[in-house]
Amino acid sequence: MNNTSKVLIALGAGLVIGGVLGILFAPEKGVEMRHKLAEEGKKIKDQIKDKVKFGKEKIEEELTRVNGKIEEALA
């Protein structure tokens, strides 16, 4: 895993932890807090899905590039 991946993972984890702690320590009623937690959970889930999709696309692009180079070398 390269440094960029590690930084992105650490940044994502920090955002998640910060968001949850911010909501938990906010002076609101339980119902409002649960609603906010659910909304934040949905946002985080969507962000993770987007990042996984982006990563998958990048991996597929790289595999296509590498396969092309292998085919060139074998031809």
Backbone as a chain_set.jsonl record, in Angstrom:
{"seq": "MNNTSKVLIALGAGLVIGGVLGILFAPEKGVEMRHKLAEEGKKIKDQIKDKVKFGKEKIEEELTRVNGKIEEALA", "coords": {"N": [[0.858, -1.172, 0.0], [0.643, 2.15, -0.915], [1.91, 5.433, 0.098], [0.009, 7.435, -0.416], [-2.435, 6.08, -0.385], [-2.496, 5.282, 2.275], [-2.631, 7.754, 3.553], [-5.107, 8.702, 2.609], [-6.839, 6.784, 3.717], [-6.372, 7.231, 6.455], [-7.268, 9.871, 6.62], [-9.986, 9.574, 5.943], [-10.818, 7.919, 8.084], [-10.372, 9.678, 10.197], [-12.219, 11.699, 9.59], [-14.621, 10.292, 9.895], [-14.525, 9.522, 12.625], [-14.341, 12.059, 13.837], [-16.776, 13.204, 13.009], [-18.684, 11.513, 14.234], [-18.023, 11.851, 16.965], [-18.498, 14.595, 17.209], [-21.261, 14.719, 16.851], [-22.146, 13.1, 18.964], [-21.399, 14.569, 21.234], [-22.859, 16.849, 21.025], [-25.292, 19.07, 22.329], [-28.193, 17.876, 22.259], [-31.539, 16.507, 21.936], [-32.31, 13.013, 22.416], [-33.768, 11.779, 20.29], [-33.333, 13.527, 18.157], [-30.584, 13.331, 18.024], [-30.213, 10.616, 17.312], [-31.38, 10.669, 14.814], [-29.638, 12.413, 13.461], [-27.293, 10.894, 13.646], [-28.017, 8.714, 12.069], [-28.303, 9.981, 9.585], [-25.682, 10.923, 9.186], [-24.395, 8.478, 9.091], [-25.436, 7.463, 6.697], [-24.354, 9.326, 4.9], [-21.614, 8.829, 5.227], [-21.497, 6.167, 4.417], [-22.19, 6.483, 1.722], [-20.01, 8.023, 0.874], [-17.923, 6.214, 1.245], [-18.678, 4.201, -0.536], [-18.407, 5.636, -2.931], [-15.643, 6.114, -2.931], [-14.646, 3.507, -3.015], [-15.652, 2.705, -5.484], [-14.289, 4.509, -7.149], [-11.64, 3.686, -6.627], [-11.772, 1.062, -7.59], [-12.215, 1.542, -10.31], [-9.799, 2.803, -10.964], [-7.996, 0.709, -10.502], [-8.881, -1.118, -12.421], [-8.287, 0.353, -14.746], [-5.502, 0.442, -14.554], [-4.875, -2.284, -14.674], [-5.727, -2.847, -17.272], [-3.922, -1.276, -18.69], [-1.486, -2.518, -17.978], [-1.925, -5.111, -18.937], [-2.042, -4.539, -21.659], [0.616, -3.764, -22.121], [1.897, -6.164, -21.566], [0.886, -7.788, -23.605], [1.99, -6.456, -25.787], [4.688, -6.955, -25.321], [4.806, -9.683, -25.634], [4.139, -10.003, -28.251]], "CA": [[0.0, 0.0, 0.0], [1.517, 3.315, -0.999], [1.663, 6.489, 1.079], [-1.229, 8.149, -0.734], [-3.544, 5.258, 0.111], [-2.485, 5.355, 3.738], [-3.092, 9.094, 3.933], [-6.541, 8.764, 2.339], [-7.51, 5.954, 4.722], [-6.29, 7.95, 7.732], [-8.144, 11.037, 6.513], [-11.36, 9.075, 6.023], [-11.076, 7.48, 9.453], [-10.448, 10.882, 11.027], [-13.499, 12.353, 9.319], [-15.686, 9.49, 10.507], [-14.426, 9.643, 14.083], [-14.678, 13.435, 14.191], [-18.211, 13.401, 12.816], [-19.421, 10.798, 15.285], [-17.794, 12.523, 18.25], [-19.187, 15.879, 17.18], [-22.692, 14.487, 17.042], [-22.379, 12.553, 20.303], [-21.206, 15.574, 22.26], [-23.748, 17.986, 20.788], [-26.369, 19.085, 23.33], [-29.494, 17.736, 21.626], [-32.377, 15.425, 22.426], [-31.958, 11.692, 21.907], [-34.38, 11.521, 18.988], [-32.608, 14.332, 17.176], [-29.233, 12.765, 17.924], [-30.285, 9.382, 16.537], [-31.651, 11.058, 13.427], [-28.385, 12.937, 12.899], [-26.36, 9.775, 13.485], [-28.453, 7.943, 10.907], [-27.971, 10.77, 8.4], [-24.224, 10.893, 9.026], [-24.065, 7.122, 8.656], [-25.752, 7.369, 5.267], [-23.362, 10.12, 4.165], [-20.335, 8.117, 5.285], [-21.653, 4.994, 3.569], [-22.127, 6.941, 0.332], [-18.634, 8.434, 0.596], [-17.11, 4.997, 1.142], [-19.04, 3.567, -1.802], [-17.799, 6.421, -4.0], [-14.194, 5.896, -2.92], [-14.408, 2.137, -3.471], [-15.913, 2.708, -6.927], [-13.162, 5.217, -7.764], [-10.478, 2.807, -6.528], [-11.974, -0.061, -8.502], [-12.001, 2.049, -11.669], [-8.362, 3.03, -11.141], [-7.355, -0.601, -10.589], [-9.215, -1.671, -13.735], [-7.505, 1.088, -15.737], [-4.109, 0.015, -14.436], [-4.796, -3.651, -15.188], [-5.839, -2.753, -18.729], [-2.641, -0.745, -19.174], [-0.455, -3.552, -17.792], [-2.212, -6.191, -19.894], [-1.624, -4.064, -22.975], [2.083, -3.82, -22.197], [2.279, -7.57, -21.613], [0.585, -8.258, -24.949], [3.002, -5.881, -26.677], [5.963, -7.634, -25.095], [4.708, -11.053, -26.145], [3.903, -10.011, -29.706]], "C": [[0.9, 1.23, 0.0], [1.088, 4.399, -0.004], [0.362, 7.228, 0.838], [-2.434, 7.385, -0.205], [-3.637, 5.34, 1.624], [-3.017, 6.696, 4.232], [-4.602, 9.204, 3.731], [-7.343, 7.945, 3.351], [-7.51, 6.663, 6.067], [-7.212, 9.167, 7.729], [-9.608, 10.628, 6.636], [-11.726, 8.642, 7.423], [-11.207, 8.681, 10.388], [-11.756, 11.622, 10.839], [-14.651, 11.61, 9.98], [-15.682, 9.665, 12.017], [-14.818, 11.04, 14.534], [-16.166, 13.712, 14.063], [-19.033, 12.744, 13.906], [-19.243, 11.477, 16.629], [-18.5, 13.868, 18.311], [-20.675, 15.732, 17.431], [-22.974, 13.998, 18.466], [-22.269, 13.603, 21.401], [-22.063, 16.825, 22.061], [-24.911, 17.935, 21.78], [-27.759, 19.061, 22.664], [-30.256, 16.577, 22.253], [-31.98, 14.122, 21.754], [-32.509, 11.406, 20.526], [-33.639, 12.281, 17.893], [-31.216, 13.768, 16.942], [-29.249, 11.497, 17.075], [-30.543, 9.682, 15.062], [-30.37, 11.57, 12.759], [-27.37, 11.82, 12.683], [-26.725, 8.942, 12.264], [-28.088, 8.679, 9.62], [-26.465, 10.753, 8.135], [-23.77, 9.522, 8.552], [-24.321, 6.936, 7.174], [-24.73, 8.133, 4.435], [-22.035, 9.38, 4.093], [-20.384, 6.892, 4.377], [-21.538, 5.387, 2.097], [-20.705, 7.356, -0.052], [-17.737, 7.217, 0.405], [-17.403, 4.292, -0.177], [-18.398, 4.3, -2.972], [-16.301, 6.167, -4.085], [-13.846, 4.491, -3.404], [-14.604, 2.053, -4.988], [-14.761, 3.372, -7.667], [-11.923, 4.327, -7.763], [-10.569, 1.634, -7.487], [-11.726, 0.366, -9.946], [-10.514, 2.25, -11.944], [-7.619, 1.705, -11.302], [-7.629, -1.222, -11.955], [-8.432, -0.973, -14.846], [-6.058, 0.617, -15.737], [-3.929, -1.4, -14.983], [-4.878, -3.67, -16.707], [-4.521, -2.271, -19.326], [-1.557, -1.816, -19.1], [-0.678, -4.701, -18.773], [-1.814, -5.791, -21.305], [-0.122, -4.135, -23.148], [2.564, -5.261, -22.277], [2.039, -8.124, -23.01], [1.586, -7.705, -25.957], [4.326, -6.615, -26.555], [5.958, -9.039, -25.669], [4.546, -11.115, -27.656], [5.171, -9.884, -30.503]], "O": [[1.812, 1.338, 0.819], [0.046, 4.294, 0.643], [-0.32, 7.608, 1.79], [-3.35, 7.98, 0.362], [-4.727, 5.455, 2.184], [-3.762, 6.759, 5.21], [-5.302, 9.741, 4.589], [-8.41, 8.373, 3.789], [-8.534, 6.696, 6.749], [-7.863, 9.456, 8.732], [-10.378, 11.268, 7.353], [-12.813, 8.954, 7.909], [-12.065, 8.691, 11.271], [-12.34, 12.117, 11.802], [-15.549, 12.225, 10.555], [-16.724, 9.927, 12.618], [-15.551, 11.191, 15.511], [-16.752, 14.381, 14.915], [-19.966, 13.343, 14.44], [-20.215, 11.66, 17.361], [-19.041, 14.239, 19.353], [-21.274, 16.535, 18.146], [-23.936, 14.438, 19.095], [-22.983, 13.524, 22.4], [-21.988, 17.759, 22.86], [-25.454, 16.861, 22.04], [-28.409, 20.097, 22.527], [-29.695, 15.774, 22.999], [-31.395, 14.116, 20.671], [-31.808, 10.853, 19.678], [-33.355, 11.732, 16.828], [-30.729, 13.729, 15.812], [-28.39, 11.321, 16.211], [-29.99, 9.028, 14.177], [-30.062, 11.199, 11.626], [-26.671, 11.794, 11.67], [-25.849, 8.513, 11.514], [-27.613, 8.061, 8.668], [-26.03, 10.589, 6.995], [-22.873, 9.41, 7.717], [-23.517, 6.323, 6.472], [-24.289, 7.653, 3.39], [-21.408, 9.31, 3.036], [-19.428, 6.612, 3.653], [-20.87, 4.707, 1.318], [-20.249, 7.078, -1.161], [-16.892, 7.194, -0.49], [-16.484, 3.836, -0.858], [-17.899, 3.667, -3.902], [-15.751, 6.021, -5.177], [-12.862, 4.305, -4.12], [-13.821, 1.41, -5.688], [-14.303, 2.866, -8.692], [-11.232, 4.221, -8.777], [-9.583, 1.253, -8.118], [-11.101, -0.364, -10.715], [-10.023, 1.91, -13.02], [-6.721, 1.589, -12.136], [-6.729, -1.785, -12.577], [-7.967, -1.624, -15.781], [-5.461, 0.417, -16.795], [-2.949, -1.685, -15.672], [-4.165, -4.435, -17.356], [-4.061, -2.793, -20.341], [-0.797, -2.001, -20.051], [0.274, -5.203, -19.372], [-1.304, -6.614, -22.065], [0.363, -4.525, -24.21], [3.533, -5.552, -22.978], [2.88, -8.845, -23.547], [1.988, -8.412, -26.881], [5.003, -6.868, -27.551], [6.986, -9.53, -26.136], [4.786, -12.154, -28.271], [5.128, -9.877, -31.733]]}, "num_chains": 1, "name": "protein.A"}
